[in-house]
Amino acid sequence: MVEQPSKRPRRGRTPAATGRTSRPRQAEVARLAGVSQATVSLVLSDKAQGSAISDETRQRVLDAARSLGYVPDPAAQRLAAVRNNLLGVYSFTATFPTDVEHSYYPFLVGVEREAAARGYDLVLFTGSSSGGAGAAGPEALNRVRLADGCLFLGRHVPSAELKRMVADGFPVVHLGRREELEGLSWVGADYVSASSEVVRHLASLGHRRIVLIREDDDAPASTDRQQGFLAGLEAAGLAGGPDAVFRSADPGRDVTPDRLRRWIAEGVTAFVAEETDTGNAWRAVHAAAAEAGLTCPGDLSLALLGSPPPDLAGAAEPTGFDVPRHQLGAAAVRMLASLVAGETADEPLVACAFRPGATTGSPPER
């Protein structure tokens, strides 16, 4: 629903009283009225979709707009009426993925199929090709306005620039949870439930000490996996706390054969790694076990919260879950198309499918 819980508009000052010279934006009207920017857009543009908005909310928006001295930008209105049937796709990876083994490739397949089904062409923006979110300054992101709306992919994004786009009313969708950016639309996978299911599987096999190995960043995909991992431990009555999670900025350096042997000596029988763009956590624990001469699942069990990196795809299939990348790409396009059309959009979290794999078994007897 577009409509938000009823609030009284906050008392504010008119532009003349504040001495401001810039034109008030719809985002400011939304904050003052206590509603979403989408609600403001529907009320002020008098679109048919706004008929579901209550009279009280409509009046609150109009009062807030009048208080701020908001008037629609005629140039923006003319531009908003023109649609090119183009959807942008922007990746914050070092290079835009074209390799079919790249983890983003299946996302793009889902994006392309859904866009074609809805009559849209795609524009691929490659401003991040020099590497990471730091390459995506205002100039790089401004180019995406050539499209009717844009889909963004990447673990780390330039928050300020995306917030500016949302405030300007440009349709933006991020592929992956991004709740920390207020007002940004996103679609995501249910990593919490999927990670918890992996832990339940390990517990059902008899494992009582399990450690999660993850990279040292706070990307939402990583925090969701950790949340699900800890919830799974709690549901199984197993010990959680700081000893259950090992964070490292460089797992390849810190997860060594000696470290693995110490964990096992302390009673750890199963290790869970997260999937990331780099695959460093899984690659590190996989290599450490092999170098230590430990068999899997004979000496220890390994599970992966996602899919293995391409260079390890030929090894034994890891227990874990599969990320529904095609479905996520399609869901992102559906949401973006709704925003472009000025409609409300709501896509539920997409479930991940549990993968039994061949890397887990009952814990060895010590």
C-alpha positions as a printed Julia matrix, in Angstrom:
366×3 Matrix{Float64}:
  0.0     0.0     0.0
  1.15    3.53   -0.69
 -0.58    5.08    2.27
  1.37    5.3     5.53
  0.09    5.28    9.12
 -1.68    8.51   10.0
  0.52   11.29   11.35
 -0.02   14.95   11.91
  2.23   17.14    9.71
  5.18   18.55   11.6
  5.04   22.28   12.06
  7.37   23.94    9.56
  8.41   27.3     8.21
  7.67   28.63    4.75
 10.52   29.11    2.27
 10.35   32.86    2.81
 10.74   32.42    6.54
 13.76   30.16    6.17
 15.4    32.27    3.48
 15.82   29.28    1.18
 16.18   29.86   -2.53
 16.04   26.25   -3.81
 12.82   24.69   -5.02
 11.22   22.38   -2.39
 11.22   18.73   -3.42
  8.58   16.05   -3.12
 10.8    14.24   -0.61
 10.5    17.24    1.74
  6.73   17.28    1.32
  6.67   13.56    2.16
  8.72   14.07    5.34
  6.54   16.93    6.52
  3.3    15.05    5.79
  4.59   11.81    7.29
  3.91    9.74    4.17
  5.94    8.07    1.42
  7.23    9.99   -1.58
  5.13    7.73   -3.8
  2.0     8.94   -1.97
  3.01   12.57   -2.52
  3.59   11.91   -6.22
  0.16   10.3    -6.64
 -1.65   13.09   -4.78
  0.08   16.01   -6.48
 -0.1    14.49   -9.97
 -3.75   13.51   -9.39
 -3.15   10.09  -10.95
 -5.91    7.5   -11.03
 -3.92    5.24   -8.72
 -4.3     7.87   -6.01
 -8.01    7.1    -5.62
 -7.12    4.56   -2.91
 -5.59    7.31   -0.74
 -7.81    8.51    2.09
 -9.14   12.07    2.15
 -7.25   12.7     5.41
 -3.91   11.66    3.93
 -4.58   13.6     0.72
 -5.32   16.76    2.69
 -2.19   16.25    4.82
 -0.06   16.11    1.66
 -1.72   19.21    0.2
 -1.25   21.12    3.48
  2.43   20.15    3.62
  2.98   21.19    0.0
  1.31   24.54    0.63
  3.34   25.07    3.81
  6.61   24.5     1.95
  5.58   26.52   -1.06
  5.94   23.48   -3.32
  5.01   23.91   -6.98
  5.58   21.24   -9.64
  8.53   21.77  -11.97
  6.96   22.1   -15.44
 10.15   20.92  -17.15
 10.28   17.84  -14.95
  6.61   17.16  -15.65
  7.22   17.27  -19.39
 10.19   14.93  -19.03
  8.23   12.6   -16.77
  5.55   12.26  -19.42
  8.06   10.97  -21.98
  8.98    7.29  -21.83
 11.71    5.71  -23.92
 10.86    2.13  -22.88
 14.47    1.83  -21.72
 15.52    0.32  -18.39
 19.07    0.86  -17.16
 21.25   -1.76  -15.47
 24.27   -0.57  -13.49
 26.75   -2.87  -11.75
 29.1    -1.83   -8.96
 31.47   -4.72   -9.66
 34.93   -3.99  -11.07
 33.77   -4.97  -14.56
 30.32   -5.61  -15.89
 29.89   -9.41  -15.81
 29.74  -11.12  -19.18
 31.21  -14.52  -18.25
 28.44  -17.12  -17.97
 30.16  -18.47  -14.82
 30.05  -15.07  -13.11
 27.63  -15.0   -10.17
 25.81  -11.98  -11.65
 25.2   -13.57  -15.03
 22.02  -15.46  -13.99
 20.62  -12.21  -12.54
 21.08  -10.6   -15.94
 19.36  -13.49  -17.7
 16.3   -12.99  -15.49
 16.45   -9.23  -16.05
 16.63   -9.58  -19.83
 13.78  -12.08  -20.09
 11.4   -10.08  -17.91
 12.28   -6.79  -19.63
 11.63   -8.32  -23.05
  8.32   -9.76  -21.87
  7.25   -6.27  -20.74
  8.35   -4.51  -23.92
 11.44   -2.79  -22.51
 14.93   -2.56  -23.96
 17.96   -2.6   -21.64
 20.81   -0.11  -21.4
 23.95   -1.43  -19.66
 25.91    1.31  -17.9
 29.58    0.53  -17.32
 30.75    3.58  -15.35
 32.05    1.31  -12.58
 34.47   -0.52  -14.87
 37.46    1.13  -13.17
 36.53   -0.61   -9.95
 34.03   -0.58   -7.11
 31.62    1.98   -5.75
 34.31    4.65   -5.64
 34.12    4.93   -9.42
 30.44    5.78   -9.24
 30.47    9.49   -8.44
 27.7    11.93   -9.34
 28.77   12.13  -12.97
 28.87    8.34  -13.4
 25.4     7.83  -11.94
 23.79   10.8   -13.67
 24.12    9.02  -17.0
 21.55    6.43  -15.94
 18.86    9.12  -16.23
 18.94    8.49  -19.97
 16.76    5.48  -19.15
 13.26    5.58  -17.7
 14.56    3.95  -14.51
 17.6     1.97  -13.39
 18.37   -1.32  -11.68
 21.54   -1.42   -9.55
 23.59   -4.47   -8.56
 26.43   -4.73   -6.04
 27.29   -5.4    -2.38
 28.69   -1.9    -1.81
 26.99    1.12   -3.32
 27.4     4.93   -3.13
 24.6     5.64   -0.67
 24.53    9.42   -1.07
 24.09    9.25   -4.85
 21.32    6.69   -4.69
 19.54    8.72   -2.01
 19.72   11.77   -4.26
 18.11    9.84   -7.11
 15.31    8.64   -4.85
 14.74   12.18   -3.57
 14.53   13.42   -7.16
 11.83   10.88   -7.91
 13.91    8.9   -10.42
 12.79    5.23  -10.44
 15.54    3.14   -8.83
 15.6    -0.49   -7.7
 18.51   -2.24   -6.01
 18.92   -5.97   -6.53
 19.59   -7.09   -2.97
 18.31   -5.92    0.4
 19.07   -2.28    1.12
 16.84   -1.24    4.03
 19.49    1.12    5.39
 18.82    3.48    2.46
 15.44    5.0     3.33
 13.06    5.18    0.4
 15.13    2.97   -1.9
 13.15    0.13   -3.48
 14.82   -3.28   -3.52
 14.23   -6.96   -4.12
 16.08   -9.66   -2.24
 16.48  -13.31   -1.37
 15.49  -14.73    2.01
 19.03  -15.44    3.19
 17.94  -15.52    6.84
 15.6   -18.49    6.48
 17.93  -20.31    4.06
 20.96  -19.97    6.36
 18.94  -21.14    9.35
 17.84  -24.21    7.39
 21.48  -25.14    6.67
 22.27  -25.0    10.39
 19.21  -27.13   11.19
 20.48  -29.72    8.72
 23.89  -29.82   10.4
 22.29  -30.11   13.83
 20.11  -32.98   12.62
 23.29  -34.83   11.62
 24.58  -34.53   15.19
 26.89  -31.5    15.0
 27.06  -29.51   18.24
 29.87  -27.03   17.55
 29.54  -25.09   14.31
 31.53  -22.02   13.19
 30.56  -19.48   10.52
 33.45  -18.05    8.49
 32.64  -14.74    6.8
 34.3   -11.66    5.35
 34.71   -8.59    7.54
 32.16   -6.18    6.09
 28.58   -5.19    6.85
 26.98   -5.76    3.46
 23.3    -6.66    4.02
 23.74  -10.04    2.31
 26.42  -10.95    4.87
 24.51   -9.69    7.9
 21.38  -11.58    6.77
 23.34  -14.82    6.47
 24.87  -14.34    9.92
 21.46  -13.56   11.41
 20.03  -16.76    9.95
 23.06  -18.78   11.08
 22.72  -17.6    14.69
 18.94  -18.11   14.62
 19.54  -21.68   13.46
 21.94  -22.32   16.34
 19.45  -20.94   18.84
 16.59  -23.0    17.41
 18.73  -26.15   17.7
 19.79  -25.33   21.25
 23.44  -24.89   20.23
 25.95  -22.37   21.51
 26.14  -19.09   19.62
 27.96  -15.96   20.71
 31.21  -14.49   19.37
 33.01  -17.85   19.22
 30.49  -19.11   16.67
 31.35  -16.43   14.06
 34.82  -15.83   12.62
 35.15  -12.57   10.66
 38.22  -11.84    8.59
 39.23   -9.14    6.13
 41.45  -11.75    4.48
 40.16  -15.3     5.04
 42.88  -16.71    2.79
 45.48  -15.43    5.26
 43.65  -16.11    8.53
 41.95  -19.46    7.9
 45.04  -21.67    7.95
 45.46  -25.44    8.39
 46.74  -24.84   11.93
 43.73  -22.67   12.76
 41.42  -25.34   11.4
 43.11  -28.02   13.52
 42.78  -25.85   16.66
 39.06  -25.42   16.03
 38.67  -29.18   15.62
 40.66  -29.79   18.83
 38.2   -27.45   20.6
 35.3   -29.61   19.45
 34.17  -27.86   16.25
 32.96  -30.45   13.73
 31.29  -28.31   11.04
 32.18  -25.07    9.29
 29.85  -22.81    7.33
 31.11  -20.17    4.88
 29.27  -17.34    3.18
 29.12  -16.74   -0.56
 30.38  -13.33   -1.69
 31.5   -11.73   -4.95
 35.04  -12.9    -4.2
 34.25  -16.35   -2.75
 37.18  -15.84   -0.37
 35.6   -17.39    2.72
 34.67  -20.67    1.04
 37.92  -20.84   -0.92
 39.92  -20.33    2.29
 38.26  -23.05    4.38
 38.22  -25.42    1.4
 41.97  -24.92    0.83
 42.85  -25.12    4.54
 41.07  -28.47    4.9
 42.85  -29.9     1.87
 46.27  -28.64    3.03
 45.7   -30.05    6.51
 44.93  -33.46    4.99
 41.39  -33.45    6.39
 38.7   -35.32    4.49
 35.21  -33.96    4.02
 32.82  -35.12    5.33
 34.95  -37.77    7.08
 36.97  -35.47    9.36
 34.78  -32.39    9.21
 31.64  -31.12    7.49
 31.55  -28.02    5.31
 28.53  -26.0     4.18
 28.24  -22.97    1.92
 25.58  -20.26    2.2
 25.21  -19.86   -1.55
 27.09  -21.21   -4.56
 30.83  -21.91   -4.93
 33.11  -19.6    -6.96
 33.68  -20.7   -10.58
 37.19  -22.05   -9.91
 35.77  -24.52   -7.34
 32.62  -25.46   -9.24
 34.18  -28.79  -10.25
 34.78  -29.93   -6.65
 32.29  -31.92   -4.59
 28.94  -30.14   -4.52
 28.74  -28.26   -1.21
 25.8   -28.54    1.14
 24.03  -25.2     1.32
 21.44  -23.36   -0.74
 21.01  -21.99   -4.24
 20.29  -18.29   -4.71
 17.29  -17.88   -7.11
 19.12  -15.43   -9.36
 16.8   -15.69  -12.39
 13.75  -15.05  -10.21
 15.42  -12.13   -8.45
 16.35  -10.49  -11.74
 12.78  -10.84  -13.0
 11.33   -9.51   -9.73
 13.61   -6.47   -9.91
 12.37   -5.65  -13.42
  8.73   -6.02  -12.35
  9.28   -3.6    -9.5
 11.18   -1.12  -11.65
  8.5    -1.22  -14.37
  5.86   -0.47  -11.73
  7.82    2.52  -10.43
  8.34    3.84  -13.96
  4.57    3.64  -14.48
  3.98    5.58  -11.26
  2.44    2.58   -9.52
  3.13    1.11   -6.12
  5.35   -1.96   -6.13
  5.83   -4.74   -3.62
  7.86   -7.9    -4.25
  8.16  -10.5    -1.46
 11.51  -11.97   -0.49
 12.39  -14.82   -2.83
 13.02  -18.18   -1.13
 16.33  -19.99   -1.63
 16.3   -23.74   -2.35
 18.17  -25.99    0.11
 20.96  -28.02   -1.54
 21.85  -31.33    0.25
 25.27  -31.52   -1.42
 28.02  -33.98   -0.58
 30.16  -32.12    1.97
 28.27  -32.84    5.2
 27.8   -35.96    7.26
 27.66  -37.12   10.84
 30.47  -35.76   13.03
 33.41  -38.11   13.55
 33.86  -39.79   16.91
 36.79  -38.27   18.8
